[in-house]
């Protein structure tokens, strides 16, 4: 089992956060002071990443065919872990190709098979459609484990930003439906709480670049099909409002000036209090998506190494 741990590196004042920020992390933002990183801009960053050549599969979805990409760096190998990946994009944009290079590298380094699902986006199909598509992808991975060379007892879910939120929803759905056991979840600056920046204020200096309060409001409104932050939300749609007992061991990471830092820390603490083995990493000065904007910075390299190592350990141990 992963050790029960929380690694907290947080400073609230904006001045202190700036002082801690890796120069290589700040540089891309300083070079583009007028740029507001909307979900569209983040999609552009993904499009500039190196591409890989995964295998495309068309699988049964809840409302017709569903496309997934399969990353397998060692075809023919058996007894490996399997990962269901969910891409980010604020619930409203994106596709699995955005993370092709990352998933290709992860398949090599962790010796696992990764299935990335092309779920329906919220502007055309709000909740529960994106979650049900992700669950269909997980069901396909589990049901085809033998053919993929995957041990069905060693499955994980992972995602970043809105994909991290969907991965968290997926882990909750898997627990509640009792059909597919999960060994681990990797939540990379996940989008977990519709109240952040809507009915819940955010301190100054947090969430002011890349992904803002307004971006968050628009993303959640599209996903929920209603104004976010109300007293009630659809069951299973907002991980921060759900019971977390019985969820799989978790790695969760975020930057200290990311809009999601408070909700991510709160979620990690709830997992810990519920007895879920949890590792939390908060990167000083990290803004939303810093590892994609400045992938060669020391902060980004350490962040990526941390979640990859945690996932590799969990799948190797079969927890």
C-alpha atoms as a printed R data frame, in Angstrom:
    type eleno elety resid chain resno       x       y       z
1   ATOM     1    CA   UNK     A     1   0.000   0.000   0.000
2   ATOM     2    CA   UNK     A     2   1.113   3.553  -0.602
3   ATOM     3    CA   UNK     A     3   1.950   5.360   2.584
4   ATOM     4    CA   UNK     A     4  -0.700   7.701   3.966
5   ATOM     5    CA   UNK     A     5   0.898  11.051   3.302
6   ATOM     6    CA   UNK     A     6   0.279  14.658   2.449
7   ATOM     7    CA   UNK     A     7   3.075  16.828   1.046
8   ATOM     8    CA   UNK     A     8   2.080  20.462   1.513
9   ATOM     9    CA   UNK     A     9   4.119  23.327   0.040
10  ATOM    10    CA   UNK     A    10   1.796  26.307   0.125
11  ATOM    11    CA   UNK     A    11   2.235  30.037   0.669
12  ATOM    12    CA   UNK     A    12  -0.867  32.201   0.529
13  ATOM    13    CA   UNK     A    13   0.551  35.704  -0.136
14  ATOM    14    CA   UNK     A    14   1.046  36.409  -3.828
15  ATOM    15    CA   UNK     A    15   4.440  38.025  -3.214
16  ATOM    16    CA   UNK     A    16   5.787  34.949  -1.458
17  ATOM    17    CA   UNK     A    17   4.466  32.698  -4.188
18  ATOM    18    CA   UNK     A    18   6.206  34.787  -6.844
19  ATOM    19    CA   UNK     A    19   9.470  34.577  -4.943
20  ATOM    20    CA   UNK     A    20   9.265  30.796  -4.856
21  ATOM    21    CA   UNK     A    21   8.383  30.327  -8.500
22  ATOM    22    CA   UNK     A    22  10.944  28.622 -10.707
23  ATOM    23    CA   UNK     A    23  12.285  31.170 -13.218
24  ATOM    24    CA   UNK     A    24  11.750  28.681 -16.045
25  ATOM    25    CA   UNK     A    25   8.155  28.303 -14.892
26  ATOM    26    CA   UNK     A    26   7.522  32.051 -14.960
27  ATOM    27    CA   UNK     A    27   9.216  32.765 -18.267
28  ATOM    28    CA   UNK     A    28   6.434  31.611 -20.641
29  ATOM    29    CA   UNK     A    29   3.863  33.718 -18.783
30  ATOM    30    CA   UNK     A    30   6.131  36.765 -18.711
31  ATOM    31    CA   UNK     A    31   6.727  36.513 -22.453
32  ATOM    32    CA   UNK     A    32   2.975  36.559 -23.071
33  ATOM    33    CA   UNK     A    33   1.639  39.110 -20.567
34  ATOM    34    CA   UNK     A    34  -1.441  39.948 -22.646
35  ATOM    35    CA   UNK     A    35  -2.490  36.368 -23.262
36  ATOM    36    CA   UNK     A    36  -5.475  35.015 -21.387
37  ATOM    37    CA   UNK     A    37  -5.141  31.249 -21.323
38  ATOM    38    CA   UNK     A    38  -8.650  30.131 -22.198
39  ATOM    39    CA   UNK     A    39  -9.525  26.510 -22.846
40  ATOM    40    CA   UNK     A    40  -8.980  27.298 -26.525
41  ATOM    41    CA   UNK     A    41  -5.433  28.499 -25.792
42  ATOM    42    CA   UNK     A    42  -4.697  25.374 -23.770
43  ATOM    43    CA   UNK     A    43  -5.872  23.262 -26.687
44  ATOM    44    CA   UNK     A    44  -3.340  25.085 -28.834
45  ATOM    45    CA   UNK     A    45  -0.574  24.184 -26.397
46  ATOM    46    CA   UNK     A    46  -1.600  20.539 -26.646
47  ATOM    47    CA   UNK     A    47  -1.596  20.701 -30.433
48  ATOM    48    CA   UNK     A    48   2.020  21.863 -30.432
49  ATOM    49    CA   UNK     A    49   3.219  18.861 -28.447
50  ATOM    50    CA   UNK     A    50   5.048  16.067 -30.295
51  ATOM    51    CA   UNK     A    51   2.691  13.492 -31.719
52  ATOM    52    CA   UNK     A    52   2.668   9.732 -31.306
53  ATOM    53    CA   UNK     A    53   0.957   6.934 -33.222
54  ATOM    54    CA   UNK     A    54  -1.438   5.054 -30.964
55  ATOM    55    CA   UNK     A    55  -3.933   2.455 -32.157
56  ATOM    56    CA   UNK     A    56  -7.458   3.713 -32.656
57  ATOM    57    CA   UNK     A    57 -10.387   1.525 -31.620
58  ATOM    58    CA   UNK     A    58 -14.110   2.062 -31.997
59  ATOM    59    CA   UNK     A    59 -15.916   0.584 -29.026
60  ATOM    60    CA   UNK     A    60 -19.538   0.410 -27.831
61  ATOM    61    CA   UNK     A    61 -20.585   3.607 -26.104
62  ATOM    62    CA   UNK     A    62 -23.709   4.433 -24.124
63  ATOM    63    CA   UNK     A    63 -25.301   6.107 -27.172
64  ATOM    64    CA   UNK     A    64 -23.482   4.616 -30.148
65  ATOM    65    CA   UNK     A    65 -19.880   4.178 -31.191
66  ATOM    66    CA   UNK     A    66 -17.133   5.635 -29.047
67  ATOM    67    CA   UNK     A    67 -13.533   6.268 -30.111
68  ATOM    68    CA   UNK     A    68 -10.543   5.423 -27.913
69  ATOM    69    CA   UNK     A    69  -6.798   5.544 -28.459
70  ATOM    70    CA   UNK     A    70  -4.719   2.621 -27.188
71  ATOM    71    CA   UNK     A    71  -1.084   3.217 -26.198
72  ATOM    72    CA   UNK     A    72   0.919   0.015 -25.902
73  ATOM    73    CA   UNK     A    73   4.695   0.356 -25.982
74  ATOM    74    CA   UNK     A    74   5.217  -3.414 -25.741
75  ATOM    75    CA   UNK     A    75   2.605  -5.286 -27.793
76  ATOM    76    CA   UNK     A    76   2.317  -8.929 -26.816
77  ATOM    77    CA   UNK     A    77   3.397  -8.458 -23.214
78  ATOM    78    CA   UNK     A    78   1.039  -9.764 -20.538
79  ATOM    79    CA   UNK     A    79   0.192  -9.236 -16.888
80  ATOM    80    CA   UNK     A    80   0.553  -5.468 -17.054
81  ATOM    81    CA   UNK     A    81  -1.325  -2.623 -15.475
82  ATOM    82    CA   UNK     A    82  -3.956  -0.737 -17.450
83  ATOM    83    CA   UNK     A    83  -4.828   2.959 -17.291
84  ATOM    84    CA   UNK     A    84  -8.004   4.677 -18.443
85  ATOM    85    CA   UNK     A    85  -6.980   8.246 -19.316
86  ATOM    86    CA   UNK     A    86  -9.376  11.191 -19.599
87  ATOM    87    CA   UNK     A    87  -8.151  14.359 -21.348
88  ATOM    88    CA   UNK     A    88  -8.656  17.888 -20.093
89  ATOM    89    CA   UNK     A    89 -10.190  20.952 -21.723
90  ATOM    90    CA   UNK     A    90 -12.619  22.465 -19.244
91  ATOM    91    CA   UNK     A    91 -15.276  19.872 -20.200
92  ATOM    92    CA   UNK     A    92 -15.867  21.811 -23.434
93  ATOM    93    CA   UNK     A    93 -12.927  21.167 -25.772
94  ATOM    94    CA   UNK     A    94 -10.187  18.626 -26.393
95  ATOM    95    CA   UNK     A    95  -9.490  15.161 -27.726
96  ATOM    96    CA   UNK     A    96  -7.208  12.260 -26.761
97  ATOM    97    CA   UNK     A    97  -4.544  13.374 -29.261
98  ATOM    98    CA   UNK     A    98  -3.743  16.314 -26.969
99  ATOM    99    CA   UNK     A    99  -1.946  13.902 -24.629
100 ATOM   100    CA   UNK     A   100  -0.585  11.455 -27.194
101 ATOM   101    CA   UNK     A   101   3.091  12.124 -26.526
102 ATOM   102    CA   UNK     A   102   2.633  11.986 -22.741
103 ATOM   103    CA   UNK     A   103   0.653   8.757 -22.894
104 ATOM   104    CA   UNK     A   104   3.124   7.145 -25.287
105 ATOM   105    CA   UNK     A   105   5.976   7.970 -22.913
106 ATOM   106    CA   UNK     A   106   3.984   6.782 -19.908
107 ATOM   107    CA   UNK     A   107   3.253   3.438 -21.560
108 ATOM   108    CA   UNK     A   108   7.006   2.932 -22.008
109 ATOM   109    CA   UNK     A   109   8.104   4.060 -18.555
110 ATOM   110    CA   UNK     A   110   5.431   2.300 -16.488
111 ATOM   111    CA   UNK     A   111   5.115  -0.791 -18.686
112 ATOM   112    CA   UNK     A   112   1.355  -0.369 -18.871
113 ATOM   113    CA   UNK     A   113  -1.383  -0.096 -21.481
114 ATOM   114    CA   UNK     A   114  -3.211   3.238 -21.660
115 ATOM   115    CA   UNK     A   115  -6.656   3.725 -23.134
116 ATOM   116    CA   UNK     A   116  -7.633   7.361 -23.711
117 ATOM   117    CA   UNK     A   117 -11.316   7.995 -24.351
118 ATOM   118    CA   UNK     A   118 -12.747  10.541 -26.805
119 ATOM   119    CA   UNK     A   119 -15.729  11.426 -24.624
120 ATOM   120    CA   UNK     A   120 -18.546  13.698 -25.735
121 ATOM   121    CA   UNK     A   121 -17.967  17.340 -24.812
122 ATOM   122    CA   UNK     A   122 -20.310  19.201 -22.521
123 ATOM   123    CA   UNK     A   123 -21.479  21.866 -24.947
124 ATOM   124    CA   UNK     A   124 -23.144  19.157 -27.049
125 ATOM   125    CA   UNK     A   125 -23.777  16.540 -24.345
126 ATOM   126    CA   UNK     A   126 -23.702  17.683 -20.709
127 ATOM   127    CA   UNK     A   127 -23.551  15.430 -17.651
128 ATOM   128    CA   UNK     A   128 -23.945  12.485 -17.430
129 ATOM   129    CA   UNK     A   129 -22.832  11.904 -21.054
130 ATOM   130    CA   UNK     A   130 -19.070  12.595 -20.567
131 ATOM   131    CA   UNK     A   131 -18.963  10.409 -17.458
132 ATOM   132    CA   UNK     A   132 -20.871   7.578 -19.115
133 ATOM   133    CA   UNK     A   133 -18.485   7.688 -22.087
134 ATOM   134    CA   UNK     A   134 -15.520   7.483 -19.715
135 ATOM   135    CA   UNK     A   135 -17.174   4.578 -17.888
136 ATOM   136    CA   UNK     A   136 -17.723   2.816 -21.228
137 ATOM   137    CA   UNK     A   137 -14.003   3.180 -21.922
138 ATOM   138    CA   UNK     A   138 -13.152   1.703 -18.529
139 ATOM   139    CA   UNK     A   139 -15.614  -1.134 -19.109
140 ATOM   140    CA   UNK     A   140 -13.981  -1.896 -22.464
141 ATOM   141    CA   UNK     A   141 -10.503  -1.865 -20.916
142 ATOM   142    CA   UNK     A   142 -11.627  -4.231 -18.164
143 ATOM   143    CA   UNK     A   143 -13.551  -6.525 -20.501
144 ATOM   144    CA   UNK     A   144 -10.688  -6.752 -23.009
145 ATOM   145    CA   UNK     A   145  -7.921  -7.013 -20.427
146 ATOM   146    CA   UNK     A   146  -6.805 -10.433 -21.636
147 ATOM   147    CA   UNK     A   147  -6.496  -9.375 -25.262
148 ATOM   148    CA   UNK     A   148  -4.643  -6.219 -24.217
149 ATOM   149    CA   UNK     A   149  -2.205  -8.118 -21.983
150 ATOM   150    CA   UNK     A   150  -3.564  -6.353 -18.898
151 ATOM   151    CA   UNK     A   151  -4.225  -7.741 -15.434
152 ATOM   152    CA   UNK     A   152  -7.858  -6.712 -14.702
153 ATOM   153    CA   UNK     A   153  -6.984  -6.377 -11.013
154 ATOM   154    CA   UNK     A   154  -4.407  -3.672 -11.817
155 ATOM   155    CA   UNK     A   155  -6.426  -0.866 -13.347
156 ATOM   156    CA   UNK     A   156  -6.103   2.862 -12.708
157 ATOM   157    CA   UNK     A   157  -7.839   6.022 -13.867
158 ATOM   158    CA   UNK     A   158  -6.098   9.308 -14.500
159 ATOM   159    CA   UNK     A   159  -6.675  12.716 -16.010
160 ATOM   160    CA   UNK     A   160  -5.660  16.344 -15.871
161 ATOM   161    CA   UNK     A   161  -7.817  19.404 -15.168
162 ATOM   162    CA   UNK     A   162 -11.385  18.629 -16.316
163 ATOM   163    CA   UNK     A   163 -10.089  15.155 -17.214
164 ATOM   164    CA   UNK     A   164  -8.902  14.823 -13.628
165 ATOM   165    CA   UNK     A   165 -12.379  15.781 -12.472
166 ATOM   166    CA   UNK     A   166 -13.886  13.163 -14.758
167 ATOM   167    CA   UNK     A   167 -11.354  10.583 -13.530
168 ATOM   168    CA   UNK     A   168 -12.451  11.354  -9.959
169 ATOM   169    CA   UNK     A   169 -16.108  10.998 -11.005
170 ATOM   170    CA   UNK     A   170 -15.210   7.731 -12.709
171 ATOM   171    CA   UNK     A   171 -13.580   6.344  -9.564
172 ATOM   172    CA   UNK     A   172 -16.703   7.251  -7.588
173 ATOM   173    CA   UNK     A   173 -18.959   5.632 -10.196
174 ATOM   174    CA   UNK     A   174 -16.810   2.483 -10.258
175 ATOM   175    CA   UNK     A   175 -17.015   2.231  -6.473
176 ATOM   176    CA   UNK     A   176 -20.770   2.759  -6.427
177 ATOM   177    CA   UNK     A   177 -21.578   0.397  -9.314
178 ATOM   178    CA   UNK     A   178 -19.298  -2.331  -7.998
179 ATOM   179    CA   UNK     A   179 -18.465  -3.739 -11.437
180 ATOM   180    CA   UNK     A   180 -14.810  -2.771 -11.941
181 ATOM   181    CA   UNK     A   181 -12.226  -2.661  -9.153
182 ATOM   182    CA   UNK     A   182  -9.680   0.142  -9.359
183 ATOM   183    CA   UNK     A   183  -6.178  -0.027  -7.960
184 ATOM   184    CA   UNK     A   184  -5.281   3.677  -8.189
185 ATOM   185    CA   UNK     A   185  -6.252   7.143  -9.384
186 ATOM   186    CA   UNK     A   186  -3.986   9.951 -10.597
187 ATOM   187    CA   UNK     A   187  -5.635  13.370 -10.396
188 ATOM   188    CA   UNK     A   188  -3.512  16.089 -12.014
189 ATOM   189    CA   UNK     A   189  -4.787  19.526 -10.907
190 ATOM   190    CA   UNK     A   190  -8.317  18.115 -11.158
191 ATOM   191    CA   UNK     A   191 -11.491  20.182 -11.619
192 ATOM   192    CA   UNK     A   192 -13.502  18.943  -8.646
193 ATOM   193    CA   UNK     A   193 -15.812  21.646  -7.292
194 ATOM   194    CA   UNK     A   194 -18.359  23.785  -9.163
195 ATOM   195    CA   UNK     A   195 -18.457  26.232  -6.255
196 ATOM   196    CA   UNK     A   196 -14.877  27.459  -6.782
197 ATOM   197    CA   UNK     A   197 -14.986  31.008  -8.099
198 ATOM   198    CA   UNK     A   198 -18.789  30.989  -8.322
199 ATOM   199    CA   UNK     A   199 -20.390  30.841  -4.879
200 ATOM   200    CA   UNK     A   200 -17.052  30.378  -3.114
201 ATOM   201    CA   UNK     A   201 -14.509  33.184  -3.243
202 ATOM   202    CA   UNK     A   202 -10.868  32.566  -4.156
203 ATOM   203    CA   UNK     A   203  -8.015  34.476  -2.447
204 ATOM   204    CA   UNK     A   204  -6.152  37.144  -4.374
205 ATOM   205    CA   UNK     A   205  -3.164  35.811  -6.295
206 ATOM   206    CA   UNK     A   206  -4.780  32.443  -6.995
207 ATOM   207    CA   UNK     A   207  -6.389  31.526 -10.289
208 ATOM   208    CA   UNK     A   208  -5.429  34.722 -12.069
209 ATOM   209    CA   UNK     A   209  -3.706  33.159 -15.052
210 ATOM   210    CA   UNK     A   210  -4.335  30.243 -17.427
211 ATOM   211    CA   UNK     A   211  -7.626  29.089 -15.854
212 ATOM   212    CA   UNK     A   212  -9.668  31.809 -14.172
213 ATOM   213    CA   UNK     A   213 -12.880  32.102 -12.210
214 ATOM   214    CA   UNK     A   214 -14.790  33.006 -15.359
215 ATOM   215    CA   UNK     A   215 -13.334  30.071 -17.276
216 ATOM   216    CA   UNK     A   216 -14.338  27.799 -14.427
217 ATOM   217    CA   UNK     A   217 -17.870  29.146 -14.314
218 ATOM   218    CA   UNK     A   218 -18.341  28.632 -18.054
219 ATOM   219    CA   UNK     A   219 -16.902  25.125 -17.983
220 ATOM   220    CA   UNK     A   220 -19.057  23.947 -15.092
221 ATOM   221    CA   UNK     A   221 -22.175  25.609 -16.497
222 ATOM   222    CA   UNK     A   222 -21.750  23.719 -19.758
223 ATOM   223    CA   UNK     A   223 -21.072  20.453 -17.931
224 ATOM   224    CA   UNK     A   224 -23.970  20.691 -15.488
225 ATOM   225    CA   UNK     A   225 -26.408  22.327 -17.898
226 ATOM   226    CA   UNK     A   226 -27.242  24.891 -15.215
227 ATOM   227    CA   UNK     A   227 -25.505  27.721 -13.320
228 ATOM   228    CA   UNK     A   228 -22.835  26.170 -11.081
229 ATOM   229    CA   UNK     A   229 -22.412  26.615  -7.355
230 ATOM   230    CA   UNK     A   230 -26.005  26.104  -6.254
231 ATOM   231    CA   UNK     A   231 -27.150  24.280  -3.146
232 ATOM   232    CA   UNK     A   232 -27.563  21.021  -5.056
233 ATOM   233    CA   UNK     A   233 -25.758  19.326  -7.928
234 ATOM   234    CA   UNK     A   234 -26.671  16.158  -9.854
235 ATOM   235    CA   UNK     A   235 -25.581  13.048  -8.001
236 ATOM   236    CA   UNK     A   236 -22.148  11.925  -9.153
237 ATOM   237    CA   UNK     A   237 -21.391  15.134 -11.096
238 ATOM   238    CA   UNK     A   238 -19.235  17.063  -8.609
239 ATOM   239    CA   UNK     A   239 -16.588  14.988  -6.823
240 ATOM   240    CA   UNK     A   240 -16.114  17.569  -4.062
241 ATOM   241    CA   UNK     A   241 -19.759  17.041  -3.036
242 ATOM   242    CA   UNK     A   242 -19.546  13.226  -2.973
243 ATOM   243    CA   UNK     A   243 -18.637  10.730  -0.261
244 ATOM   244    CA   UNK     A   244 -15.012   9.648  -0.739
245 ATOM   245    CA   UNK     A   245 -14.900   6.577   1.499
246 ATOM   246    CA   UNK     A   246 -13.789   3.417  -0.252
247 ATOM   247    CA   UNK     A   247 -12.064   5.131  -3.167
248 ATOM   248    CA   UNK     A   248  -8.775   3.713  -4.498
249 ATOM   249    CA   UNK     A   249  -5.349   4.969  -3.387
250 ATOM   250    CA   UNK     A   250  -4.743   8.389  -4.877
251 ATOM   251    CA   UNK     A   251  -2.048  10.746  -6.118
252 ATOM   252    CA   UNK     A   252  -3.221  14.346  -6.442
253 ATOM   253    CA   UNK     A   253  -1.068  17.295  -7.493
254 ATOM   254    CA   UNK     A   254  -1.608  20.997  -8.159
255 ATOM   255    CA   UNK     A   255   0.238  24.315  -8.243
256 ATOM   256    CA   UNK     A   256  -0.030  26.762  -5.335
257 ATOM   257    CA   UNK     A   257  -1.497  29.558  -7.485
258 ATOM   258    CA   UNK     A   258  -3.760  27.279  -9.536
259 ATOM   259    CA   UNK     A   259  -7.458  28.146  -9.195
260 ATOM   260    CA   UNK     A   260  -7.997  24.556  -8.030
261 ATOM   261    CA   UNK     A   261  -5.454  24.520  -5.186
262 ATOM   262    CA   UNK     A   262  -7.952  24.883  -2.342
263 ATOM   263    CA   UNK     A   263 -10.439  22.337  -3.679
264 ATOM   264    CA   UNK     A   264  -7.632  19.883  -4.472
265 ATOM   265    CA   UNK     A   265  -6.097  20.145  -0.997
266 ATOM   266    CA   UNK     A   266  -9.545  19.840   0.592
267 ATOM   267    CA   UNK     A   267 -10.302  16.731  -1.476
268 ATOM   268    CA   UNK     A   268  -6.980  15.155  -0.542
269 ATOM   269    CA   UNK     A   269  -7.609  15.831   3.133
270 ATOM   270    CA   UNK     A   270 -11.072  14.266   2.895
271 ATOM   271    CA   UNK     A   271  -9.522  11.182   1.295
272 ATOM   272    CA   UNK     A   272  -6.953  10.977   4.097
273 ATOM   273    CA   UNK     A   273  -9.650  11.372   6.745
274 ATOM   274    CA   UNK     A   274 -11.617   8.568   5.063
275 ATOM   275    CA   UNK     A   275  -8.606   6.252   5.302
276 ATOM   276    CA   UNK     A   276  -7.711   6.354   1.596
277 ATOM   277    CA   UNK     A   277  -3.917   6.164   1.030
278 ATOM   278    CA   UNK     A   278  -3.224   9.564  -0.491
279 ATOM   279    CA   UNK     A   279  -0.191  11.441  -1.739
280 ATOM   280    CA   UNK     A   280  -0.614  15.188  -2.239
281 ATOM   281    CA   UNK     A   281   1.900  17.433  -3.981
282 ATOM   282    CA   UNK     A   282   1.482  21.215  -4.129
283 ATOM   283    CA   UNK     A   283   4.084  22.970  -6.285
284 ATOM   284    CA   UNK     A   284   5.102  26.453  -5.117
285 ATOM   285    CA   UNK     A   285   4.253  29.045  -7.749
286 ATOM   286    CA   UNK     A   286   2.629  26.516 -10.073
287 ATOM   287    CA   UNK     A   287  -0.218  27.913 -12.150
288 ATOM   288    CA   UNK     A   288  -2.799  25.787 -13.951
289 ATOM   289    CA   UNK     A   289  -1.198  23.606 -16.608
290 ATOM   290    CA   UNK     A   290   2.331  24.733 -15.739
291 ATOM   291    CA   UNK     A   291   3.743  21.338 -16.659
292 ATOM   292    CA   UNK     A   292   2.411  21.729 -20.197
293 ATOM   293    CA   UNK     A   293   3.278  25.412 -20.584
294 ATOM   294    CA   UNK     A   294   6.822  25.007 -19.213
295 ATOM   295    CA   UNK     A   295   7.579  21.269 -19.436
296 ATOM   296    CA   UNK     A   296  11.349  21.715 -19.134
297 ATOM   297    CA   UNK     A   297  11.200  23.692 -15.882
298 ATOM   298    CA   UNK     A   298  12.549  22.000 -12.761
299 ATOM   299    CA   UNK     A   299   9.120  22.247 -11.149
300 ATOM   300    CA   UNK     A   300   7.390  20.539 -14.067
301 ATOM   301    CA   UNK     A   301   9.965  17.766 -14.284
302 ATOM   302    CA   UNK     A   302   9.678  17.012 -10.552
303 ATOM   303    CA   UNK     A   303   5.876  17.122 -10.713
304 ATOM   304    CA   UNK     A   304   5.682  14.715 -13.636
305 ATOM   305    CA   UNK     A   305   8.250  12.388 -12.101
306 ATOM   306    CA   UNK     A   306   6.201  12.251  -8.893
307 ATOM   307    CA   UNK     A   307   2.903  11.114 -10.427
308 ATOM   308    CA   UNK     A   308   4.600   8.727 -12.848
309 ATOM   309    CA   UNK     A   309   6.499   7.083 -10.001
310 ATOM   310    CA   UNK     A   310   3.351   6.801  -7.873
311 ATOM   311    CA   UNK     A   311   1.387   5.216 -10.719
312 ATOM   312    CA   UNK     A   312   4.207   2.823 -11.596
313 ATOM   313    CA   UNK     A   313   4.498   1.690  -7.962
314 ATOM   314    CA   UNK     A   314   0.759   1.191  -7.621
315 ATOM   315    CA   UNK     A   315   0.401  -0.850 -10.804
316 ATOM   316    CA   UNK     A   316   3.508  -2.905 -10.113
317 ATOM   317    CA   UNK     A   317   2.240  -3.768  -6.642
318 ATOM   318    CA   UNK     A   318  -1.301  -4.395  -7.837
319 ATOM   319    CA   UNK     A   319  -2.782  -2.483  -4.937
